[in-house]
Structures are given as C-alpha cells and as structure tokens.
Amino acid sequence: MKRILLTILFLSPIMTFGQGMTFDQFANKIQKYFDNKLIADLESALPQEGGYLIWGWDVGDFSGDGYYDVAFSVRYKSDKGKIIRAFMFADIEGYLKEVASFKYEFFEIPLEIGVVVRDNICYITQKHKQFNWTIWGYSFQNGNLIKVDEFNTEKDGKYTKESYRNYITLRNNEKYMKTTSGDIDYKIDFVTLPSYPRGKIIYDGYSNKIYNNEVKYVSKGAFDWKGAEDASFKISSSYDSEFIYFSIDIIDDKVISPDCNECVGDFVDIWIDSKPLETDKVYYFLSRRIELSEDKLDGYYNIAIHPGDFFEKMPYVQLRTSDKDKAEVKEASQTINASSTLTDNGYNIRVKIPISLIGLSSIDDKKFYEVPCTFIVHDIDNSYRPEEESQIATTNTDSSDAPAYGTLLIVPPDKWYGSVKNIYTDKILNYLNKYGL
C-alpha cells in the first residue's frame, strides 16, 4: 500500500498541469485510450461552460472486464473552501458511466487528492495534514461499487502509525515506526472476522469468511504440511442475543480420530480475550503482551473442540481458563455446544458459545464490539506420531502473543464491515414506487 501512496505522490503531478487543466486538455491526454464518443460522455457529466479544472487522472481497468475505465479529480469553481471531487467512470456496454463520486477537503493544494488505478482497483488518496494520509481502494463489479481496502498513516508523537484493512480478504496489519529513522518498533498482522446477526443475508461484495490456506499461517509443522489439500480451513460467524456461533470448514486429506486415551487426533482451538472493545469505528491495537499459562489465564479462554469419530464417539469441548472455578464461568461452560460432520474433503465443526465468554452480558445493537480472538486447526496425520502435527492458525504468531490475536467483530444489525453501493438502487426504488410495489 505504501507503494500506491508513493505512486500517487510522484505520478499525480505528471498527470496534470500545475494549475489544473481544462476538459479539452484532459481530452487530449486520454484520446489514446477512449473513442471521442466516450470522451463526450465524460464532458456531458460535468458542469457546462467549463466551470471546473481537472487536477489528476488515471486510466485502467477497475471493473475487471478488460476495458479501460477512468478516474479523475476535479475542482468546481462553484465549490466554496478547499473542496475537490473525485469521479470514477466505468465502461458499461460501450458508454462511460459514472459509478462513484466523492467530495474531499484538501489540506494545502488540490493535488493532495490523487487517483491511481492499479491491479483492477481504483485508489483515492487524501492528505488530512502533515504525516496523516488515507488511501481508499475501490472496485466495480456487477453494478456494485466495493470498498476493497483502506490504508491510514498518521504521526503519533515520535512515532508514525500505519494501519491497513482489507475488507475482502479480512486480513489486516498495523505498524509503529520511528518517524525520523523509519525503524519499525512494533508490527502485527491479524484478521477481522465479522459476525452478523443470525439469518442476515450477506450481499454480494461483503466478506464474512476467513480463508486460511497459506504456509505463512502454518504456525507449527510447516515441514510436514503438504499444502491446502493437506490441511486448511475457512470460518464464518453469527450471533444472537445469547450466543456466538462459528462454522469451521476444515479441508483435511486424512481425518484422524484418537484410537486410544493416549493417542492424539485432529481438533480445533479457539483462543478468546474476554475484554471486548466497544467502539463506533473499527480499530484495533493491543499495546500489551501476556503470558498464557495454567495460572495466568484470567479473562482468557481456550476452547478446544474435538470432532469425535463421526460415528459412535460424539464431539466434545474442553474449556481451559484460570477463571473456571467462578460460578458464572461454570454456568457458561455448560451451555457450550458443538457438532461435527464428515465432508467429502475433510470435516465441519459448528460450535456455539455464550456471550458471557466474550465478556458481554448483553449486546447493544447500536455498537460494534471487537473481541481479540484466534483459531488454530490441529492436523494429525498419524495418531501415534504427535510430533508431526501441523497447526494452521488465523495469525502467523504464537497464540500467547495477544496483540496478534485478531478480532471477532460483532456487527450491529443495520451496519456492515466494509462498504458496497449498487449504482442502480435508486432507479430500482423509483421503479417500485412508480408502480406501487
């Protein structure tokens, strides 16, 4: 993402004039990409009689259909203050049609609002103040404008903080570095698993599943791991007023159930920090490290789900915490429930846990809650050789490193993690209203 920021900073001045450019000058720049009729589509969408100047532009394919699209920033003479607009136009059935428009306030000069199209994504950057930038990435698919990712950098005392969120892969990172030297003081990579109310339809463009199929997330036994077909998994989550639900699909080429009391088999670990963060915006950083041992698990829960043998031996759950003697923990542990199913390429585990184990007595449907949480799939290919176990996790560090846990994000009923806007919504609603539907 830093590469995109540098691209915008250094290429945007090349793609414009020092004082902005007229539409005729802009048209000359993009003639090698578009037919004159398509260029006329752009001009007709802008104010008449040239009441604007274009400051930055780029051409590429952010709709993924193999045809050129265009994005540009423009300053209307009628706008008061430091306002500049960014537009995205996609080639739809031979016409350049507006799929997005945004208003921004620049800090010093209009060039600070830049556009770059790379890898089927349109990036728009805004400088808020010195050392404080945001970059949003958008794609356009099937009529939907999808926010793909977001990058922020800001100065915090003698440090600069960088944070990155990917709303499609659900993988993120944060970094603290010394502003003067650029030396990295602290860095974490983590996932965000959105949990939506049970029964909510997840529309195209939003992601609600984490996929783990890369070697960098094999936290143990990478030498014995033979690839995604050997062991990998995906997770989704939902909630209601009493429970959090997880569905874990494990791909496993050899599902192993223990043959004896001393034997080992496949199972899944969930680690939870039961001190959620109530927040109005999605934010994550834990500036502490903890040591997880049998006597230092206050507020932390390790839930191990064993799938059984899918025939006679039922799945069972083990809860590990130093809070286990508390009455409320004992009561909550009795309501944990799990089921397992053998599938064509592995097995599925479904588990529900009471919200008290994530530190909540109730869920306010107006708030986001972020709960530090990580998942580990233990893959055993030989129950008599536990030393050959592979562990595939949602984080690439040890489960005892709390800042790298990642988060389970409880999303309010009327909210989403990410942003998707269909450009035809207003037309459809008008049509329905017209015919009284």
N, C-alpha and C positions, 0 to 999 in steps of 0.2 A: 504494500500500500504506500510505503514511503516513496517507492519508485514512481507511482502515479502522481504524488504530490510534487515531486521534482519535475516530472514531465509537464505538469500544468504550469509550474512557476517559470520554467525556462522556455517552453514552446508557445505559451499563450501570447507573449509579446510578438512572436514571429507571425502568428496567425491573425494579426490585427494591425491597425495603424496607431500611432502614438496618441491620437485624439479621437479614436473610433473611426468608423468608416460608414459611408452611405450604402444603401442597398445596391446600387449599381456597382460599387467597388466590391462588395461582398459577392455579387452575382458573378463577377469576373473570376473570383477565386474558386468558385465551386462549379464552374461550367464544365470542367473536365470530368465531373462526377455525375451531373444531372442534365437531363434534357431541359430545354428552355421552358417547356410547359410545366415541368416540376418546379423549376425555379419560380415561375409565376404563381404557383400555389403558395410559396412562402411569402411573396410580396403581398398577395391578397389578404393574408392573415395578419399583417402588420398595419399600423396606422397609416392613413393616406397622407399624401403630400410630404412624405419624408420627415415626419416629426419624431425622429429617433436616430440613434447611432449604434452600430454593431461593434462590440468590443472584442469578442473572442468567438471562435467557432472550431468545430472539428467534424469530420465525416468518418463514418464507419458503420458497422452493422450491429446495432444494439438490440435488434429484434430477432436475430439469428436465422433469417430467411434467405441469406445470401445476397441481398440487395442493400445498396447504400442507404443509410439514414443520416440525419444531420442534427447537430445540437449547436446552439449559439447563445451568447449573452447579448442583451440589447438594453440600452438606456433610453427611455421615453423622455422627450423634452417636457411633457406634461407632468411627469412624476416629481414630487417635491422631496427635498432631502437627498440622502445618499442611497436612493433606490435603484436597483438594476434587476432585470428579469432574465431568467434562463428558460429557453424553449427546447423541446425535443420534438422533432418531426420524423415520422417513420414512413417508409414506402409501403402503402397499403393498396394493393390492387392497382398499381400504376399511378397513384396520387400520393403527394407528400401531405400527410395529415398530422395535425398537432396531437400528440399523445400526452404531453406534460408541459406545464408552465409553472414557474416558481418565482416568487419575489424575495429578494435578499437586500440587506443593507450592507454596503461595503464600508471598510474601516477608513481607508485613505484614498484609494483610487479604484475605478471600476474594474481594472484588470484583476483585482483580488477575487472576483467571481469568475472562475475559469471552468472550461468544459474540455474533456478528453474522452474519446471513445476508444476502448481497448478491450479485446477478448470478449466481444459481444455484450459489453457493459458500458453505459454512459456514466462517467464520473463528473460530479459537480462539486467544486470546492469553494469554501467561503473562509476568508480571514476575519476573525472576530476582533482580534487585537494582536499585538506582538507576541509571538510564540504560541498563538492559540488559533488553530485551524480545524475545520471539519471537512471531510470528504464523504459524499454520499454516492453509492453506486446503484444504478437502475438498469433494469432490462425490460423489454416489452414483449410479451408472449400472449397469444390468443386473446387480444383485446385488453390484457391486464398490464398495468404499469407496476412492476415489482421492485421494491427496495431490496437489493441484494445484500449490501453490506454498508458499514459506516466506520469511518476512522476519525479519531479525535486526538489532537495533541495540544497540550497546554502546559504552561510553566507553573510549577508549584514550589515556591521558594528557590532553592538552588538546584532543584530537580526539574526535569521535564517528564511529564507522564504521557505515554502513548497508549491508546486503547483501540481495539479493533473488534467489531462484532460482525459475524456473517449470519444473516437471517435465513439462509438456505441450508448451509452445512451445519449450522448451530454451533460452530467452533469459533472460539474467540481467543484473544490474548491481550495481556496488559504488560506494560514495561515502564519501569522507572529508571531514568538515566541522569547522570550529572550534566547539567546544561552546558557547562564550559568545555568539558572534555569529551562528552558523548559516551563515557564509560557506563555500561549497564550495571545498575546496582541491584535490581530485582526484576524478574521476569516470570510470568506464569502463562501457561496455556490451559484452557479449560473449555468445557461445553456448557451450553444452556439448554436444558430440556423443558420446553413449555408444557404445562399441564393445564388442559382446558376442562370446563365442566363436562361431566359425562353426558353423552348424547349430542354434543355440539358438532355440527358439520364443519369440517375443516376444508375451506375453499382452496381451489387451485391457486398456487402461488405462495401459500403459507406452509411452513415446515413444522412438523410435530414429531419427527422421528430422528433419533441419533443412530448413525451407522458407524460401526467400528470394524474395519477390515484392513487396516494398515499395520505394518510391522512396528512403526514407532509407538503404537499403543499396546504392544505386547510387553508388559512390564516385567514378565518373568518367563524364561524358557523360550526365548526367541530362536535359539539354535534348533529346538525341537519343533517349532511352529513351521508348518509347511505351506501356509498361505490361507486365504479367506475360506477355502473349501475345508480346511482342516478345522478351523475354529474362528468364528466371527459372530457378530450379533447386531441386532437393532432393537431400540427401545422406544416405547411411547408411553404416555401417562395421561391420566384424567383424574378428576376429583369430584366429590360431592360434599355435603355438609359434615360428614363424619369420617370419610376415608380418602386416602390417596391410592390410586390404582396404577399398577405397572404391568405392561405386557412386554415380555422379553422373548424375542425370536432368536434362537441360537442355531447357527449352522455348525454342524459337527459331523465329521465323516465317520466317527466311531464313538457312539454314546455309551459311556461306561457307568454301570451301577455297581456299588460295592458288593463283593461276593461274601465278605465276612466282616466281623466287627472291626478288625484292624485294617481292612482294605479301604482304599480311597476311591472316590468316583467323581463324576462331574457335578458341579454345583455353581451357584451364583451368589455373590456377596453384594450387599448394599451398605454403604457407609453414610451415615447421616449426622450432621451437626444440627442439634435441635434448637439453635438460636437463630431463627429466620430474621431477615431484614425486611421491614415494612418500608415500601418506597413508592413514590409516584413516578419514578423513572427507572429504567433498567440500569443498574450499576452494580459492580462487583469488585471488591478488593478486600482481602483479609490480611492485615499487617501483623500477623502473629503466626507462630509455628507451635505445634503441640506435640507431645509425646503420647502416643496411644499405647497403653499397656493395661493389664488387667485392673490395676488400681488407679488408673488415671483416665477413666472414660466418662467423667462427669459431663452429662449433657450430650454425649456422643453414643451412637447406637450402631452396632454391627449386626445386620440381619442376614443370615446365611440361609438360602433356600435350596434344599436338596430335592431333586425331582422324583426320587423313588425309582422303581424299575418299570413303571408304566403298565404293570400287570397286577401283582399282589401287594407290593410294598408301596404305600401311599407317600406322596410328597410330604416333607416336614420342614419346619422352620426352627432355627436356633437364634436366640437373641442374646447378644453379648454387650454388657454395659455395667459400669460400677454403680448405676442407679437401680439395679434390678430388684433391690430389697424395698424400694419405695412402693407404697400401695398403688399409686396411680400407674406406675410402670408395670407392676404385676397385672393390674386390670387390663391395661392396654395390650400387653403381650398375649392375653387370652383371645383377643379379637383379630390378631394377625391370621390371615388365611391365604393359602396358596394352592394352586392346581398345576398340573403338568400334562402335556400331550406330546406324544411322539409324532414327528412330522417326516416327510419324505427325505429331508436333508439335515435332520437334527431333532430339536425338540423346542417346545414353547413352555414358558413359565408365566403364569399370571399370579400376582400377589396383591393383596390389599393390606394397608397398614393404617392404623388410626391416626388422625391428625395430631393427636397429643404427642406422638413420637417425632413430629417435626416442630414441636414447641408451640402448638396452637390449641386453644380451647374452642375457637370458632373461626370462621373465615369471613372477613368483611368483603362483600362482593364489589367494593369500590377500590380495593387496594391490590397492588402486586405484592407478592411475598417471594423472597428469594431464600432458598434453603440450600446451604452447602451440602452437596451430595455427590457420591461417585458409585459406579457399578463395576464389578470385576467378575468376569466369567472364568472359572477354573476348568481347564480342559485336561482330562486324564485319558490317555490312550492305552495305558496298561495299569490296572489297579494294583499290581504288585511292584510297580516301579514309580512311586510318587515323585522321585527326583526328576522325572521327565515331564512334570506338569508344566503347562503353558498358562499364563494369565493374561487375558486381554481386558483392558480397562478403558474407561471413558476419559482417563487422564494418563499422561505419559510419565508420571512420577509416582512415588510410593503413596499408599493410602493414608499413611501417617502424616503426610505433608498437607495440612488443612488448606493452605492458600490455593492449592491446585485442585481442590475438590471439584470445582464447577458448581453449577446451581440447578436445582429444580425450581422452576419459575411458575408460581401459581398465578394464572392469568384471569382477571375478572371476566364475568360473562360477556360484557359488551366491549371488551378490549381484545387486541391481538399482539402477538410478538412479531414485529415487522410491519410492513405496510403493503397493501395491494389495492389498486384502484382500477376499476373497469371503466374504460372510456365511453362505453355505450350505456352505462347505468342510467344517466339522466334521460336519454332517448327512450329507453325501455319503460321507465317510470311514467314519462309523459304519454306514451302509447297506452299503458294500462289505465292511466287516469282518464284519457280521452274516451275510452270505451267502458269506463266504469268498472274495471276489473280490480 
